[in-house]
């Protein structure tokens, strides 16, 4: 199954080289990597360029949308995936919090599902890399989201996802209104509404390799506002 790993990135020049090396070390030649840079102010693009100069499996683009944010990076990446005929899509963070060693397991799990959520909150999952405050916000936020949207998925906010490209053909992702991290919630919700089989696989959420988290209270406020429209 041909696949592409889409990695939105903003000012991750310290983390992205190590992450790319770990993904490439898996040796899956059918799985390519696309880094979508959100107009970073550091050397993220040039660091990716160093890797792709000697490995054709790595691609990079700068977010082509007039607006910035995680959602727009993913929209650009999804368009690229459909245009180039990949069968499976993986989305993951650029900071190292998602372990590339989980990728083979996510792909295997697609055999009996359309979307696999890398979940911190099912048996065997772990969210210790979040830190105490972010853990509480994430944990109780997911409980609220699950009840609000009436879903059994325990980690709706997970940014580590693997799904069949067919999902993108039936979900109108270009018109998803969410801009930030709540985009992850809305995409899963739309996949469920469209009748796709969504399952969870336990993962361990790690501390980022370097740099500072992009998390802010603005993300929480956007999520609360957007959930009222779903």
ABEGO torsion letter per residue (X at the ends): XBBBBBBBBBGAAAAAAAAAAAAAAAGBAABBBBBBBBGBABAAAAAAAAAAAABAABBBBBBABABBEAAAAAAAAAAAAAAAGBABBBBBBAAGABBAAAAAAAAAAAAABABBBBBAABBGBBAAAAEAAAAAAAAAAAAAAAAAAGBABABAABABBBBBAAAAAABBAAABABABAAAAAAAAAAAAAAGBBBBBBBBBBBBBABEBBABBAAAAAAAAAAAAAX
